[in-house]
Amino acid sequence: MKILSIITQKPSSTGSGIYLTEILKSYQHLGEEQAVICGVTKEDRLPDIPSVDFFPVYYESEELPYPVLGMSDEMPYNSTRYKDLTEEMLEQFERAFSKKLEEVMSVFSPDLILCHHLYLLTALVREKCPQIPIFAFCHNTDLRQMEKHDLEKERIVRNIQKLDKIFTPKEAQRQEVLRLYGVEPEKVINIGIGYNAEVLGLPTGDVLSPHGIPRRREIRTASGEKYVKGEYWDLLFAGKLGEKKGVFSLLRSLEALYQKGRKNFRLFMVGDNGNQEEKEAVNALAKTCSYPIHFLGRLDYSDLIPWYEFSDCFLLPSFFDAVPMTVIESLACGNKVVLTALEGLEDFFTENLPTAPIFFVELPPRKNADEIPEEVLPVFEERLEKQIAQCMDSEYSKMISMGNLSWDGIAEKVLSYLDFL
């Protein structure tokens, strides 16, 4: 079978990009013929997946002279917000991706198209390819765009309704898709999320078990700086360094914990922020904190895995998310997790990983889907502080079973729905 995957933005750089890349690898295992249309800059490195043909659309070029469009308003790289598109920019976007789609259709002729995000490019692809089965993955950020502004909203809704199947990570997203797009319920399927069991697991080799679960004894940064397991609890954050991922609240909560006498921890932060002003605000707040904070920058997937194996607790106090892949990955490597109790997450983990050591933090009411009002932030941060302390104090000596979560399983399930068309 010939499968064409399409995404507006960079593959591998965010959760949806990693999702795309892992699905590509799974279809490679299954022997499917594949091509990919993605949006990148000429400086970007494309994923190296044998026998997968990439057809990049280049942003920051004469044809498309602005940074990559980001499904989040704050991306980990320089990006353009959808709400800032002018008529001219929109025309350039449609022209560039339509041209690339026509090129791929002439040389590849797919049997199935897989689109990522229920948004503008997916609507365009449906218009251009009315006769080909099109399945699409919801990644949650698309829902947020639909809630925040009205860019081409009627056109998007009209064409999303014409998709053959839509896949959501959990029931909360499925209900939102039904509400926002008015899609026929039988078209929307909860498919979950996977992890790569070939590369993710407990560390082996030079390990020790200071808190019960085997951990890497030491780790080095790309610059050669070495960290060794010792008296510290090693805490890890991985994601965009910004407000919507809860970074400011995380730093303040840990400072409160430290000031109460809990001084045996250090924080490692993986990620970046394309918004320079917000990134500088994170760095400025970090400089006021009394505990050790180490910024590791953006890491490739393969470079992130050793940090999962070294850390004890993974922290993600995000204000808006689907099922974060980093949480699944960190659990697979033996971490305990502190996570905000976003809609449907507790149900998802109860169903799929019932014994996972996850400490949920209750969120106060939000505005605009992903903003916590300033007046209730102290309440949220106190809850976060308590759950981090509980996470560190809890016993965890026997690795959980990761159940049936796998990318290959998701890939096969997607193809099974072709039988119903």
C-alpha positions in Angstrom: 0.0 0.0 0.0 1.1 3.6 -0.7 0.7 5.9 2.3 1.2 9.7 2.1 1.6 11.5 5.5 1.2 15.2 5.7 2.0 17.8 8.4 2.3 21.6 8.2 5.3 21.9 10.5 8.6 20.2 11.3 8.7 16.5 11.9 10.3 15.3 15.1 10.4 18.7 16.8 7.1 18.5 18.8 4.7 15.9 20.0 2.8 15.7 16.8 6.1 15.6 14.8 7.3 12.7 16.9 4.0 11.0 16.5 4.3 11.3 12.7 7.9 9.9 12.8 7.0 6.9 14.9 4.0 6.0 12.7 6.3 6.3 9.7 8.7 3.8 11.3 5.9 1.4 12.1 4.6 1.4 8.5 8.2 0.8 7.4 8.2 -2.3 9.7 5.0 -3.4 8.0 6.5 -3.0 4.6 4.3 -0.2 3.3 5.5 2.3 0.7 5.6 5.8 2.1 6.0 9.5 1.2 5.8 12.6 3.5 5.0 16.2 2.9 6.2 18.5 5.8 7.0 22.1 6.4 10.6 22.9 7.3 13.4 25.4 6.7 16.5 24.6 4.6 18.6 24.4 7.7 16.4 21.6 9.2 17.5 18.0 9.1 14.8 15.6 8.0 14.3 12.3 9.8 16.5 9.5 8.4 14.0 6.7 7.8 15.1 4.2 5.1 12.7 3.9 2.1 10.6 6.9 3.1 10.5 9.7 0.6 10.3 13.2 2.0 8.9 16.1 0.0 9.6 19.2 2.1 7.9 22.6 1.7 10.4 25.2 2.6 9.4 28.1 4.8 11.7 31.2 5.0 12.1 30.9 1.2 11.1 33.1 -1.7 8.0 30.9 -2.1 7.0 30.9 1.6 8.8 33.9 3.1 8.0 33.5 6.8 8.8 31.1 9.7 7.2 27.7 10.0 3.5 27.8 11.0 3.1 26.4 14.5 0.0 24.7 15.8 0.9 26.1 19.2 1.2 29.8 19.6 4.5 29.2 21.4 6.7 26.7 19.5 10.2 25.5 20.6 11.5 27.1 17.4 11.0 30.4 15.5 7.4 30.2 14.1 4.4 32.0 12.8 1.1 32.1 14.6 -2.0 31.2 12.5 -3.9 34.2 13.9 -1.2 36.5 12.5 -1.6 35.3 8.9 -2.5 38.0 6.4 -4.4 37.3 3.1 -1.1 37.4 1.2 0.6 35.0 3.7 -2.4 32.6 3.5 -2.3 32.6 -0.3 1.5 31.9 -0.2 0.8 29.0 2.2 -1.9 27.5 0.0 0.1 27.9 -3.2 3.2 26.3 -1.8 1.5 23.3 -0.3 -0.8 22.8 -3.2 2.1 22.8 -5.6 3.9 20.2 -3.5 0.8 18.0 -3.2 0.4 18.0 -7.0 4.0 17.0 -7.4 3.6 14.1 -5.0 0.4 13.0 -6.5 2.0 12.8 -9.9 5.0 10.7 -8.8 3.6 8.7 -5.9 -0.2 8.3 -6.3 -1.1 7.3 -2.7 -3.8 4.8 -1.7 -4.3 6.5 1.6 -3.5 10.0 3.0 -2.8 10.5 6.7 -3.0 14.1 7.8 -1.8 15.5 11.2 -4.0 18.1 12.8 -7.6 18.9 12.1 -6.8 22.3 10.7 -6.1 24.3 7.6 -3.7 22.1 5.6 -5.9 19.0 6.2 -8.9 21.0 4.9 -6.9 22.0 1.8 -5.8 18.4 1.2 -9.4 17.2 1.4 -10.4 19.8 -1.2 -7.6 18.8 -3.5 -8.0 15.0 -3.1 -11.7 14.3 -2.9 -11.5 10.7 -4.2 -8.7 9.4 -2.0 -9.4 8.0 1.5 -8.1 10.6 4.1 -7.6 9.8 7.7 -6.5 12.5 10.2 -5.0 12.6 13.7 -6.1 15.1 16.2 -3.2 16.4 18.4 -5.2 18.8 20.6 -3.4 21.9 19.5 -5.7 22.0 16.5 -8.7 22.2 18.9 -7.1 25.1 20.6 -6.6 27.0 17.4 -10.3 26.4 16.5 -11.3 27.9 19.9 -9.0 30.9 19.8 -9.8 32.6 16.5 -11.8 32.3 13.3 -9.2 31.9 10.6 -11.0 30.0 7.7 -13.1 28.3 10.4 -16.2 27.5 8.2 -13.9 26.1 5.5 -12.0 24.0 8.0 -15.2 22.6 9.6 -16.8 21.8 6.2 -13.8 19.8 5.0 -13.0 18.1 8.3 -16.6 16.8 8.2 -15.7 15.2 4.8 -12.7 13.2 6.2 -13.1 9.4 6.2 -11.8 8.8 9.7 -10.4 10.9 12.6 -8.3 9.5 15.4 -8.1 11.1 18.8 -5.8 10.1 21.7 -8.5 10.0 24.4 -12.3 10.4 24.9 -12.1 14.0 26.0 -10.6 15.0 22.7 -13.2 12.9 20.8 -16.0 14.8 22.5 -14.3 18.1 21.6 -13.9 17.0 17.9 -17.7 16.2 17.8 -18.5 19.6 19.4 -16.2 21.8 17.4 -16.5 20.2 13.9 -19.9 18.5 14.0 -18.4 15.3 12.6 -20.5 12.2 12.4 -19.7 10.3 15.7 -18.9 7.0 13.9 -16.0 8.7 12.1 -14.1 9.6 15.3 -12.1 6.9 16.9 -10.1 6.9 20.2 -6.8 5.3 19.2 -4.5 6.2 22.1 -0.8 6.8 21.9 2.3 4.6 21.7 5.9 4.3 22.7 9.0 2.8 21.2 9.7 -0.3 23.3 12.9 -1.0 21.3 14.7 2.0 22.7 12.7 2.9 25.9 13.1 0.9 29.1 15.0 0.7 32.3 18.7 1.5 32.0 21.2 -1.3 31.9 24.9 -1.5 32.4 26.3 0.9 35.0 23.3 1.5 37.2 22.3 1.8 40.8 19.0 2.0 42.7 19.1 4.8 45.2 15.3 5.0 45.4 14.2 1.5 44.3 14.1 1.6 40.5 17.4 1.2 38.6 18.8 4.5 37.4 21.9 5.5 35.3 24.8 6.1 37.6 26.1 9.1 35.6 25.3 11.1 32.6 27.2 13.7 30.5 25.9 16.7 28.5 26.9 17.3 24.9 29.5 19.8 26.3 31.0 17.1 28.5 29.7 18.1 31.8 29.1 15.1 34.0 26.4 14.5 36.6 26.5 11.6 39.1 23.8 10.0 41.1 24.1 10.8 44.7 22.0 12.5 47.5 19.8 14.4 45.1 16.4 13.6 43.7 16.9 14.3 40.0 13.8 16.0 38.5 13.3 16.3 34.8 11.1 18.6 32.7 10.9 18.2 28.9 8.9 20.5 26.7 8.5 24.1 25.6 10.0 26.5 28.1 6.9 28.6 28.5 3.9 29.6 30.6 1.4 27.2 28.9 3.6 24.2 29.9 3.5 25.4 33.5 7.2 26.3 33.6 6.9 29.4 35.7 4.6 27.7 38.2 7.0 24.7 38.3 10.0 26.9 39.2 8.0 28.8 41.8 6.6 25.6 43.4 10.0 24.1 43.7 11.4 27.2 45.3 8.6 27.1 47.9 9.5 23.4 48.5 13.2 24.4 48.9 12.4 27.2 51.3 10.5 24.8 53.5 13.7 22.8 54.0 13.4 20.3 51.2 16.9 20.9 49.6 17.8 17.5 48.2 16.8 17.9 44.6 18.0 19.4 41.4 16.1 20.2 38.2 17.1 19.4 34.6 15.2 21.2 31.9 15.1 20.0 28.3 13.5 22.3 25.7 13.5 25.7 24.2 11.1 28.5 23.3 10.9 30.3 19.9 9.4 33.3 21.8 12.7 35.0 22.9 10.9 37.3 25.4 9.3 34.4 27.2 12.5 32.4 27.1 14.4 35.2 28.8 11.6 35.5 31.4 12.1 31.8 32.3 15.9 32.3 32.6 15.4 35.4 34.7 13.1 33.5 37.1 15.5 30.6 37.3 18.3 32.9 38.4 16.2 33.8 41.4 15.8 30.2 42.5 17.9 28.8 45.3 18.0 25.1 44.1 20.2 23.8 41.2 18.7 24.2 37.7 20.4 22.9 34.6 19.2 24.0 31.2 20.0 21.3 28.6 18.5 23.0 25.5 16.7 21.2 22.8 17.7 17.5 22.5 17.1 15.0 19.8 15.0 12.0 20.8 18.0 9.7 21.1 19.7 12.3 23.4 16.7 12.7 25.6 16.4 9.0 26.4 19.5 8.9 28.7 18.0 11.7 30.8 14.8 9.7 31.2 17.0 6.9 32.5 18.9 9.2 34.9 16.1 11.2 36.4 13.8 10.0 39.2 10.7 12.1 38.7 9.3 13.6 35.5 7.4 16.9 35.9 4.9 18.3 33.4 2.5 20.8 34.9 1.0 21.7 31.5 -2.1 23.9 31.2 -3.3 22.2 28.0 -2.4 18.8 26.5 -3.7 15.6 25.0 -1.8 12.5 26.2 1.8 13.8 26.4 4.2 11.4 24.8 6.9 12.5 27.2 4.9 11.1 30.1 4.6 7.7 28.4 8.3 7.7 27.6 9.4 8.7 31.0 7.2 6.0 32.6 8.7 3.4 30.3 12.2 4.4 31.5 11.2 4.1 35.2 10.3 7.6 36.3 7.5 8.6 38.6 5.5 11.5 37.2 3.8 14.7 38.3 1.1 15.7 35.8 -1.8 18.1 35.7 -5.2 16.5 35.8 -6.2 17.6 32.3 -9.5 16.5 30.9 -9.6 12.7 30.4 -6.0 12.0 31.5 -6.8 10.2 34.7 -9.3 8.0 32.8 -6.7 7.3 30.1 -4.1 6.2 32.5 -6.5 4.2 34.6 -7.6 2.3 31.5 -4.1 1.8 29.9 -1.6 2.0 32.8 -3.5 1.5 36.0 -0.5 1.0 38.2 1.5 4.0 36.8 3.1 6.1 39.6 1.5 9.4 38.5 0.7 12.2 40.9 -2.1 14.4 39.4 -2.3 18.1 40.2 -5.8 19.5 40.1 -6.2 22.5 37.8 -8.2 25.6 38.7 -10.7 26.9 36.1 -9.0 28.2 33.0 -9.8 30.8 30.4 -9.1 30.5 26.7 -8.6 26.8 27.2 -4.9 27.1 28.3 -4.6 30.1 30.6 -4.8 30.1 34.4 -6.0 33.4 35.8 -3.3 35.1 37.8 -5.4 35.3 41.0 -5.7 31.5 41.3 -2.1 30.7 40.3 -1.0 30.5 44.0 -3.6 27.8 44.7 -2.4 25.8 41.7 1.2 26.2 42.7 0.6 25.0 46.2 -1.1 21.9 44.9 1.8 21.3 42.5 4.4 21.7 45.3 2.6 19.1 47.5 2.3 16.6 44.7 6.0 17.0 43.8 6.9 16.3 47.5 4.6 13.3 47.6 6.1 12.0 44.3 9.6 12.2 45.8 8.5 10.6 49.1 6.6 7.7 47.6 8.0 4.2 47.3 8.6 2.8 43.8 10.6 -0.4 43.6 8.8 -2.5 41.0 8.6 -1.4 37.4 5.1 -1.2 36.0 3.9 -3.1 33.0 3.5 -0.8 29.9 0.6 -2.9 28.7 -0.2 -2.8 25.0 0.9 0.7 24.2 2.9 0.5 21.0 3.3 2.5 17.7 3.0 -0.7 15.7 -0.3 -1.5 17.3 -1.7 2.0 16.5 -0.4 1.8 12.9 -2.1 -1.5 12.3 -5.3 -0.3 13.9 -5.4 2.8 11.6 -5.1 0.6 8.5 -7.9 -1.7 9.8 -10.4 1.0 9.3 -9.9 1.0 5.5 -12.0 -2.2 5.6 -15.0 -0.2 6.7 -14.9 2.4 3.8 
